[in-house]
Amino acid sequence: MNEPVSSETYAAQIRRLAELTARVHAQRAEAHDWYEQQCAAAERAVAEAAAEVRRAERELAAAREVQERVDAEAAHLWQQLRGRLGSLGRRAGDPPAPVTGAAADPVLLLGGVRDLLNRTRQPGDLPGSVNPVLALCGVAGAVLAYTLGAAARAVGERYGGDLAVGMPVLALVVTLLGPLAGLVPAKALADRRHAVLGPRPVTVVIVAGLVATVALLVAR
């Protein structure tokens, strides 16, 4: 038969049970607080990551806008440079590709290129000292066109038929275009001198070509 438990032993067990219960409640509260702290930290980390993503997206959009602006400005400046170089510029091709690893600000670099182009001499008109050469270009174009016209007339006379009717007309058209043919070598001369073929050089070439054409037709 079980012996009765003394009141002191029972009271000690009750105190021990109360202590254990309080300790369990404290540990549960501590675990709950730790869980809440971890959840709050995770939420802050997610919010900070989302803010970083949004900031990175804004920076990416701004970088793309700057890239498009730089590419457009580089293409425009390259086109200006090709125009300054004349015939040499047509062989320059496309603008150079970006250099990998370059740390300089492209906007500042493009600004320097723009200033340099603005300081360079704009292509001017051909000087008056080349007028004899321009006149020779007009005469050469007229002689070449007249020669081609004479060859066309000879073909028509040789083979007869429809060619005898069409070739003289073609010969006349080619001959009349002779003064304009002199503009081709005149343009090449202007490109070599980095100048433009303005109204005065064009007039010299055409007038010389017309005079030569008329003289050739009268002397025929």
Backbone as JSON, one array per atom type, in Angstrom:
{
  "sequence": "MNEPVSSETYAAQIRRLAELTARVHAQRAEAHDWYEQQCAAAERAVAEAAAEVRRAERELAAAREVQERVDAEAAHLWQQLRGRLGSLGRRAGDPPAPVTGAAADPVLLLGGVRDLLNRTRQPGDLPGSVNPVLALCGVAGAVLAYTLGAAARAVGERYGGDLAVGMPVLALVVTLLGPLAGLVPAKALADRRHAVLGPRPVTVVIVAGLVATVALLVAR",
  "N": [[0.84, -1.18, 0.0], [0.5, 2.25, -0.8], [2.48, 4.79, 0.63], [1.42, 7.67, 2.39], [1.94, 10.98, 1.04], [3.9, 13.53, 2.32], [2.93, 16.83, 3.37], [4.86, 18.77, 2.98], [6.52, 17.66, 1.02], [4.7, 17.52, -1.08], [4.12, 20.2, -1.48], [6.61, 21.07, -2.33], [6.81, 19.75, -4.77], [4.75, 20.97, -6.14], [5.74, 23.59, -6.28], [7.98, 23.12, -7.82], [6.78, 22.23, -10.16], [5.45, 24.57, -10.88], [7.6, 26.24, -11.29], [8.79, 24.96, -13.51], [6.72, 25.23, -15.31], [6.64, 28.04, -15.58], [9.15, 28.44, -16.65], [8.88, 27.13, -19.09], [6.91, 28.74, -20.26], [8.4, 31.12, -20.46], [10.42, 30.35, -22.21], [8.86, 29.78, -24.44], [7.85, 32.32, -24.97], [10.22, 33.63, -25.51], [11.02, 32.21, -27.81], [8.92, 32.9, -29.49], [9.29, 35.67, -29.66], [11.78, 35.65, -30.94], [11.08, 34.46, -33.37], [9.31, 36.39, -34.37], [11.1, 38.49, -34.67], [12.81, 37.43, -36.6], [11.01, 37.16, -38.75], [10.36, 39.87, -39.15], [12.9, 40.84, -39.85], [13.3, 39.41, -42.21], [11.23, 40.44, -43.77], [12.07, 43.11, -43.93], [14.44, 42.7, -45.35], [13.42, 41.74, -47.79], [11.95, 43.97, -48.59], [14.04, 45.84, -48.87], [15.5, 44.57, -50.89], [13.63, 44.65, -52.97], [13.49, 47.42, -53.29], [16.11, 47.87, -54.15], [16.03, 46.52, -56.59], [14.16, 48.07, -57.99], [15.58, 50.49, -58.05], [17.8, 49.67, -59.53], [16.53, 49.08, -61.95], [15.68, 51.64, -62.7], [18.17, 52.88, -63.02], [19.18, 51.31, -65.1], [17.38, 51.94, -67.16], [17.97, 54.67, -67.42], [20.65, 54.45, -68.21], [20.37, 53.16, -70.66], [19.03, 55.14, -72.07], [21.0, 57.12, -72.13], [22.91, 55.73, -73.62], [21.61, 55.45, -76.11], [21.4, 58.14, -76.79], [24.1, 58.83, -76.93], [24.98, 57.13, -78.98], [23.48, 58.14, -81.14], [24.5, 60.76, -81.27], [27.19, 60.22, -81.77], [27.01, 59.0, -84.31], [26.04, 61.18, -85.75], [28.17, 63.05, -85.53], [30.15, 61.56, -86.76], [29.16, 61.47, -89.35], [29.35, 64.15, -90.01], [32.14, 64.41, -89.99], [32.83, 62.71, -92.12], [31.67, 64.15, -94.18], [33.35, 66.38, -94.15], [35.71, 65.25, -95.03], [35.23, 64.59, -97.64], [35.62, 62.76, -100.62], [37.36, 60.95, -99.45], [36.14, 60.52, -97.04], [33.99, 58.91, -97.7], [35.06, 56.44, -97.86], [35.51, 55.8, -95.29], [33.71, 54.28, -93.85], [31.58, 52.8, -91.31], [30.84, 54.33, -88.05], [33.41, 54.01, -85.51], [33.48, 51.16, -83.28], [32.4, 50.97, -79.8], [34.92, 51.13, -77.25], [35.98, 48.47, -75.29], [35.9, 48.43, -71.79], [36.49, 51.09, -71.41], [36.77, 53.96, -69.39], [36.19, 56.62, -69.43], [33.95, 59.44, -69.58], [31.49, 59.23, -71.97], [29.9, 61.32, -72.9], [31.37, 63.64, -72.36], [33.57, 63.12, -73.98], [32.39, 63.13, -76.53], [31.58, 65.76, -76.57], [34.07, 67.03, -76.7], [34.89, 66.16, -79.24], [32.94, 67.39, -80.79], [33.51, 70.1, -80.34], [36.05, 70.18, -81.49], [35.47, 69.65, -84.18], [33.99, 71.9, -84.71], [35.94, 73.83, -84.53], [37.58, 73.31, -86.65], [38.41, 74.11, -90.06], [35.79, 75.03, -92.15], [34.79, 73.49, -95.21], [35.59, 75.31, -98.08], [34.92, 77.27, -101.07], [36.3, 76.44, -104.3], [39.43, 77.91, -105.16], [40.05, 80.84, -107.25], [42.29, 80.38, -108.75], [42.23, 77.88, -109.86], [40.6, 77.98, -112.0], [41.41, 77.71, -114.77], [41.92, 74.94, -114.82], [39.39, 73.98, -114.25], [38.05, 74.89, -116.51], [39.31, 73.31, -118.42], [38.3, 70.86, -117.61], [35.61, 71.17, -118.36], [35.93, 71.44, -121.15], [37.1, 68.96, -121.73], [35.0, 67.21, -121.03], [33.11, 67.99, -122.95], [34.45, 67.29, -125.33], [34.7, 64.54, -124.99], [31.98, 63.77, -124.92], [31.21, 64.62, -127.46], [32.77, 62.93, -129.02], [31.72, 60.42, -128.36], [29.16, 60.86, -129.38], [29.75, 61.14, -132.11], [30.66, 58.58, -132.61], [28.3, 57.17, -132.2], [26.74, 58.18, -134.32], [28.21, 57.2, -136.46], [27.83, 54.47, -136.15], [25.09, 54.33, -136.73], [25.07, 55.16, -139.41], [26.51, 53.1, -140.53], [25.12, 50.67, -140.1], [22.53, 51.24, -140.78], [18.93, 51.21, -141.33], [16.72, 51.13, -138.53], [18.62, 52.03, -136.77], [19.9, 54.02, -138.16], [18.14, 56.06, -137.9], [17.69, 56.37, -135.13], [20.23, 56.57, -133.89], [21.51, 59.09, -134.64], [19.87, 60.87, -133.2], [20.35, 60.04, -130.56], [23.07, 60.59, -130.52], [23.04, 63.38, -130.68], [21.83, 64.05, -128.24], [23.7, 63.05, -126.4], [25.89, 64.63, -127.07], [24.98, 67.19, -126.38], [24.89, 66.9, -123.67], [27.47, 67.04, -122.96], [28.77, 69.39, -121.73], [27.93, 69.06, -119.07], [29.2, 66.73, -118.35], [31.75, 67.43, -117.69], [31.6, 68.14, -115.06], [32.09, 65.98, -113.46], [34.97, 65.27, -113.27], [35.63, 67.76, -112.19], [34.34, 67.74, -109.72], [35.79, 65.7, -108.47], [38.26, 66.99, -108.31], [37.61, 69.05, -106.51], [37.05, 67.53, -104.22], [39.56, 66.45, -103.65], [40.88, 68.71, -102.85], [39.54, 69.27, -100.59], [37.31, 70.95, -100.75], [34.25, 72.65, -101.74], [32.13, 72.24, -104.56], [31.12, 74.92, -105.75], [28.77, 77.47, -106.96], [30.3, 79.2, -108.7], [32.59, 77.62, -109.66], [31.08, 75.59, -110.94], [29.79, 77.06, -112.92], [31.98, 77.91, -114.45], [32.9, 75.46, -115.49], [30.64, 74.56, -116.97], [30.21, 76.66, -118.81], [32.65, 76.63, -120.24], [32.42, 74.06, -121.3], [30.11, 74.36, -122.89], [31.0, 76.25, -124.78], [33.04, 74.78, -126.02], [31.5, 72.65, -127.04], [29.8, 73.96, -128.86], [31.74, 74.93, -130.61], [32.77, 72.55, -131.62], [30.51, 71.48, -132.9], [30.06, 73.42, -134.85], [32.39, 73.24, -136.32], [32.16, 70.8, -137.46]],
  "CA": [[0.0, 0.0, 0.0], [1.3, 3.47, -0.91], [2.55, 5.61, 1.82], [0.94, 9.03, 2.14], [2.97, 11.99, 0.79], [3.82, 14.62, 3.29], [2.53, 18.12, 2.8], [6.04, 19.51, 2.54], [6.96, 17.11, -0.26], [3.7, 17.9, -2.07], [4.3, 21.62, -1.76], [7.84, 21.21, -3.12], [6.5, 19.32, -6.12], [3.93, 22.02, -6.75], [6.63, 24.69, -6.6], [8.81, 22.71, -8.94], [5.93, 22.25, -11.35], [5.2, 25.97, -11.22], [8.84, 26.77, -11.87], [8.93, 24.4, -14.85], [5.7, 25.86, -16.17], [7.08, 29.42, -15.85], [10.29, 28.37, -17.55], [8.37, 26.8, -20.42], [6.26, 29.95, -20.79], [9.44, 32.08, -20.81], [11.07, 29.87, -23.43], [7.94, 29.97, -25.55], [7.82, 33.75, -25.28], [11.49, 33.95, -26.16], [10.98, 31.65, -29.16], [7.96, 33.71, -30.27], [9.93, 36.94, -29.98], [12.82, 35.39, -31.94], [10.38, 34.23, -34.64], [8.81, 37.67, -34.85], [12.26, 39.27, -35.12], [13.26, 36.86, -37.87], [10.03, 37.55, -39.78], [10.53, 41.29, -39.43], [14.15, 41.0, -40.58], [13.08, 38.9, -43.57], [10.4, 41.42, -44.48], [12.93, 44.26, -44.25], [15.36, 42.3, -46.41], [12.66, 41.68, -49.03], [11.64, 45.35, -48.99], [15.27, 46.45, -49.35], [15.83, 43.96, -52.18], [12.71, 45.2, -53.96], [13.92, 48.8, -53.56], [17.32, 47.78, -54.96], [15.63, 46.13, -57.94], [13.55, 49.24, -58.63], [16.65, 51.45, -58.32], [18.59, 49.13, -60.65], [15.74, 49.25, -63.18], [15.75, 53.05, -63.09], [19.53, 53.13, -63.52], [19.3, 50.66, -66.41], [16.63, 52.74, -68.15], [18.74, 55.89, -67.67], [21.85, 54.08, -68.98], [19.96, 52.91, -72.05], [18.74, 56.43, -72.69], [22.29, 57.76, -72.41], [23.54, 55.0, -74.71], [20.95, 55.82, -77.37], [21.77, 59.52, -77.1], [25.52, 58.84, -77.32], [25.09, 56.5, -80.31], [22.96, 59.07, -82.14], [25.44, 61.88, -81.4], [28.4, 59.71, -82.43], [26.71, 58.84, -85.73], [25.94, 62.52, -86.36], [29.51, 63.62, -85.64], [30.89, 60.79, -87.78], [28.66, 61.91, -90.65], [29.96, 65.46, -90.26], [33.54, 64.19, -90.33], [32.88, 62.16, -93.48], [31.4, 65.25, -95.09], [34.53, 67.24, -94.24], [36.78, 64.56, -95.75], [34.88, 64.44, -99.05], [35.69, 61.4, -101.17], [38.04, 60.09, -98.48], [35.19, 60.17, -96.0], [33.1, 57.84, -98.15], [35.73, 55.16, -97.62], [35.74, 55.64, -93.85], [32.83, 53.25, -93.33], [30.71, 53.12, -90.18], [31.57, 54.85, -86.88], [34.13, 52.96, -84.76], [32.72, 50.53, -82.2], [32.85, 51.38, -78.46], [36.09, 50.43, -76.71], [35.65, 47.73, -74.09], [36.65, 48.81, -70.59], [36.76, 52.53, -71.35], [36.18, 54.54, -68.17], [35.9, 58.04, -69.62], [32.55, 59.8, -69.82], [31.31, 59.41, -73.42], [29.31, 62.62, -73.19], [32.47, 64.6, -72.4], [34.37, 62.84, -75.17], [31.66, 63.61, -77.7], [31.65, 67.21, -76.53], [35.38, 67.41, -77.22], [34.88, 65.95, -80.7], [32.09, 68.43, -81.38], [34.28, 71.35, -80.32], [37.14, 70.07, -82.47], [34.9, 69.82, -85.52], [33.58, 73.3, -84.88], [37.13, 74.67, -84.71], [38.23, 73.03, -87.93], [37.96, 74.98, -91.15], [34.71, 74.54, -92.99], [35.22, 73.44, -96.61], [35.18, 76.49, -98.83], [34.83, 77.15, -102.52], [37.59, 76.33, -104.99], [39.99, 79.25, -105.45], [40.02, 81.25, -108.65], [43.5, 79.94, -109.47], [41.98, 76.6, -110.53], [39.64, 78.17, -113.09], [41.85, 77.06, -116.02], [41.72, 73.5, -114.72], [37.95, 73.75, -114.37], [37.69, 75.06, -117.91], [39.77, 72.1, -119.12], [37.34, 69.79, -117.31], [34.46, 71.37, -119.22], [36.31, 71.12, -122.53], [37.29, 67.5, -121.84], [33.68, 66.59, -121.05], [32.48, 68.25, -124.25], [35.13, 66.5, -126.36], [34.33, 63.13, -124.79], [30.6, 63.58, -125.35], [31.15, 64.75, -128.92], [33.37, 61.71, -129.59], [30.72, 59.36, -128.23], [28.09, 61.15, -130.34], [30.24, 60.82, -133.45], [30.68, 57.12, -132.73], [26.91, 56.72, -132.36], [26.32, 58.5, -135.69], [28.9, 56.28, -137.37], [27.14, 53.17, -136.06], [23.83, 54.45, -137.46], [25.33, 55.21, -140.86], [27.06, 51.83, -140.99], [24.15, 49.57, -140.08], [21.28, 51.68, -141.4], [17.68, 50.79, -140.72], [16.28, 51.93, -137.39], [19.79, 52.67, -136.16], [20.2, 55.24, -138.92], [17.23, 57.11, -137.43], [17.81, 56.58, -133.69], [21.57, 56.91, -133.43], [21.79, 60.53, -134.69], [19.18, 61.53, -132.08], [21.13, 59.72, -129.36], [24.34, 61.32, -130.61], [22.79, 64.79, -130.36], [21.58, 64.15, -126.79], [24.99, 62.85, -125.72], [26.74, 65.8, -127.33], [24.47, 68.32, -125.6], [25.18, 66.65, -122.25], [28.92, 67.16, -122.79], [29.19, 70.37, -120.71], [27.69, 68.53, -117.73], [30.15, 65.65, -118.07], [32.95, 68.0, -117.09], [31.43, 68.31, -113.62], [32.6, 64.8, -112.75], [36.36, 65.52, -112.83], [35.69, 68.97, -111.36], [33.98, 67.33, -108.36], [36.94, 64.97, -107.93], [39.26, 68.0, -107.96], [37.17, 69.71, -105.29], [37.21, 66.61, -103.1], [40.99, 66.35, -103.3], [41.27, 69.96, -102.18], [38.63, 69.44, -99.44], [36.49, 72.13, -101.03], [32.94, 72.35, -102.33], [31.97, 72.67, -105.95], [30.1, 75.94, -105.64], [28.2, 77.99, -108.21], [31.3, 79.73, -109.64], [33.26, 76.55, -110.41], [30.13, 74.92, -111.83], [29.57, 77.96, -114.07], [33.17, 77.87, -115.3], [32.92, 74.17, -116.19], [29.56, 74.47, -117.94], [30.45, 77.63, -119.89], [33.73, 76.11, -121.08], [31.88, 72.92, -122.04], [29.21, 74.85, -123.94], [31.83, 76.86, -125.84], [33.71, 73.7, -126.76], [30.49, 71.91, -127.77], [29.39, 74.77, -130.02], [32.85, 74.97, -131.56], [32.86, 71.24, -132.27], [29.38, 71.32, -133.81], [30.24, 74.33, -136.01], [33.51, 72.78, -137.12], [31.91, 69.46, -138.02]],
  "C": [[0.89, 1.24, 0.0], [1.26, 4.25, 0.37], [2.07, 7.02, 1.5], [2.11, 10.0, 1.98], [2.8, 13.13, 1.76], [3.47, 15.91, 2.59], [3.72, 18.92, 2.31], [6.52, 19.0, 1.18], [6.0, 17.52, -1.37], [3.87, 19.37, -2.47], [5.55, 21.86, -2.6], [7.59, 20.81, -4.56], [5.67, 20.37, -6.87], [4.8, 23.2, -7.16], [7.51, 24.36, -7.82], [8.01, 22.73, -10.24], [5.65, 23.67, -11.81], [6.43, 26.59, -11.86], [9.03, 26.27, -13.31], [7.94, 25.04, -15.82], [6.1, 27.29, -16.56], [8.25, 29.43, -16.82], [9.84, 28.05, -18.98], [7.71, 28.02, -21.07], [7.3, 30.97, -21.24], [10.14, 31.67, -22.1], [10.16, 30.02, -24.64], [7.89, 31.44, -25.97], [9.09, 34.18, -26.0], [11.51, 33.44, -27.61], [10.04, 32.46, -30.05], [8.58, 35.05, -30.65], [11.0, 36.76, -31.06], [12.2, 35.19, -33.32], [9.87, 35.54, -35.22], [9.96, 38.53, -35.38], [12.77, 38.76, -36.46], [12.32, 37.22, -39.0], [10.18, 39.02, -40.16], [11.81, 41.54, -40.22], [14.01, 40.53, -42.02], [12.25, 39.88, -44.39], [11.21, 42.66, -44.85], [13.88, 43.93, -45.38], [14.65, 42.25, -47.76], [12.34, 43.08, -49.53], [12.88, 46.05, -49.54], [15.68, 45.89, -50.71], [14.92, 44.5, -53.28], [13.08, 46.64, -54.31], [15.18, 48.81, -54.41], [16.98, 47.43, -56.41], [15.03, 47.32, -58.68], [14.61, 50.29, -58.98], [17.51, 50.97, -59.49], [17.85, 49.28, -61.97], [15.77, 50.69, -63.65], [17.12, 53.4, -63.65], [19.73, 52.5, -64.89], [18.58, 51.46, -67.49], [17.4, 54.03, -68.47], [19.98, 55.59, -68.5], [21.5, 53.81, -70.43], [19.65, 54.21, -72.77], [20.02, 57.17, -73.05], [22.98, 57.07, -73.57], [22.93, 55.38, -76.05], [21.34, 57.24, -77.78], [23.22, 59.6, -77.58], [25.68, 58.24, -78.71], [24.6, 57.46, -81.4], [23.93, 60.23, -82.36], [26.71, 61.44, -82.1], [28.18, 59.53, -83.93], [26.63, 60.19, -86.43], [27.31, 63.15, -86.55], [30.34, 62.88, -86.69], [30.45, 61.19, -89.18], [29.24, 63.28, -91.0], [31.42, 65.31, -90.67], [33.69, 63.65, -91.74], [32.6, 63.25, -94.5], [32.59, 66.18, -95.24], [35.62, 66.59, -95.09], [36.47, 64.35, -97.23], [34.93, 63.0, -99.5], [36.42, 60.45, -100.22], [37.08, 59.66, -97.39], [34.25, 59.05, -96.4], [33.73, 56.48, -97.95], [35.95, 54.9, -96.14], [34.84, 54.58, -93.22], [31.98, 53.74, -92.18], [31.53, 53.7, -89.03], [32.27, 53.72, -86.13], [33.29, 52.44, -83.61], [33.24, 51.02, -80.84], [34.01, 50.51, -78.0], [35.71, 49.76, -75.41], [36.54, 48.19, -72.93], [36.97, 50.29, -70.5], [36.04, 53.14, -70.16], [35.8, 56.0, -68.34], [34.42, 58.25, -69.91], [32.35, 60.03, -71.31], [30.72, 60.76, -73.78], [30.4, 63.69, -73.28], [33.33, 64.38, -73.64], [33.69, 63.36, -76.43], [31.65, 65.14, -77.74], [32.98, 67.73, -77.05], [35.46, 67.25, -78.73], [34.07, 67.04, -81.39], [32.83, 69.77, -81.43], [35.4, 71.33, -81.35], [36.62, 70.26, -83.89], [34.48, 71.26, -85.76], [34.77, 74.22, -85.1], [37.82, 74.45, -86.04], [37.62, 73.89, -89.03], [36.86, 74.31, -91.95], [35.18, 74.51, -94.45], [34.69, 74.64, -97.38], [35.12, 76.22, -100.32], [36.24, 76.98, -103.11], [38.12, 77.72, -105.3], [39.95, 79.55, -106.94], [41.23, 80.77, -109.45], [43.28, 78.63, -110.21], [40.97, 76.76, -111.67], [40.12, 77.58, -114.42], [41.67, 75.54, -115.99], [40.24, 73.16, -114.85], [37.5, 73.9, -115.82], [38.14, 73.85, -118.73], [38.84, 70.92, -118.85], [36.1, 69.92, -118.19], [34.75, 71.02, -120.67], [36.47, 69.62, -122.71], [35.96, 66.77, -121.86], [32.99, 66.77, -122.38], [33.12, 67.41, -125.34], [34.75, 65.03, -126.23], [32.91, 62.87, -125.27], [30.48, 63.68, -126.87], [31.72, 63.49, -129.58], [32.39, 60.55, -129.51], [29.57, 59.57, -129.21], [28.51, 60.81, -131.75], [30.29, 59.31, -133.68], [29.27, 56.58, -132.92], [26.4, 57.02, -133.76], [26.96, 57.56, -136.69], [28.26, 54.91, -137.36], [25.83, 53.22, -136.84], [24.04, 54.46, -138.96], [25.8, 53.86, -141.38], [26.0, 50.75, -141.11], [22.8, 49.97, -140.65], [20.05, 51.23, -140.65], [17.25, 51.72, -139.61], [17.44, 52.64, -136.72], [20.14, 53.97, -136.87], [19.32, 56.39, -138.48], [17.49, 57.43, -135.96], [19.18, 57.06, -133.24], [21.9, 58.4, -133.56], [21.11, 61.3, -133.55], [19.95, 61.29, -130.78], [22.45, 60.48, -129.35], [24.17, 62.78, -130.23], [22.58, 64.98, -128.85], [22.89, 64.03, -126.02], [25.88, 64.07, -125.89], [26.3, 66.99, -126.49], [24.72, 68.15, -124.1], [26.68, 66.78, -121.95], [29.33, 68.16, -121.73], [28.99, 69.88, -119.28], [28.67, 67.43, -117.36], [31.42, 66.18, -117.42], [32.84, 68.21, -115.6], [31.98, 67.13, -112.82], [34.06, 64.98, -112.34], [36.49, 66.77, -111.97], [35.33, 68.64, -109.91], [35.12, 66.56, -107.71], [38.05, 65.94, -107.52], [38.88, 68.7, -106.66], [37.33, 68.81, -104.07], [38.67, 66.49, -102.68], [41.47, 67.59, -102.56], [40.4, 70.23, -100.95], [37.83, 70.73, -99.56], [35.16, 71.68, -101.6], [32.91, 72.9, -103.75], [30.8, 73.65, -105.98], [29.61, 76.44, -106.98], [29.25, 78.5, -109.19], [32.06, 78.63, -110.36], [32.34, 75.82, -111.38], [29.9, 75.75, -113.08], [30.77, 77.91, -115.03], [33.19, 76.59, -116.12], [31.87, 74.14, -117.29], [29.78, 75.43, -119.11], [31.55, 77.14, -120.82], [33.25, 74.92, -121.91], [30.96, 73.34, -123.16], [29.99, 75.45, -125.09], [32.5, 75.77, -126.67], [32.71, 72.91, -127.58], [30.06, 72.66, -129.02], [30.5, 74.79, -131.07], [32.98, 73.65, -132.31], [31.71, 71.02, -133.27], [29.54, 72.21, -135.05], [31.33, 73.82, -136.92], [33.27, 71.44, -137.79], [31.64, 69.54, -139.51]]
}
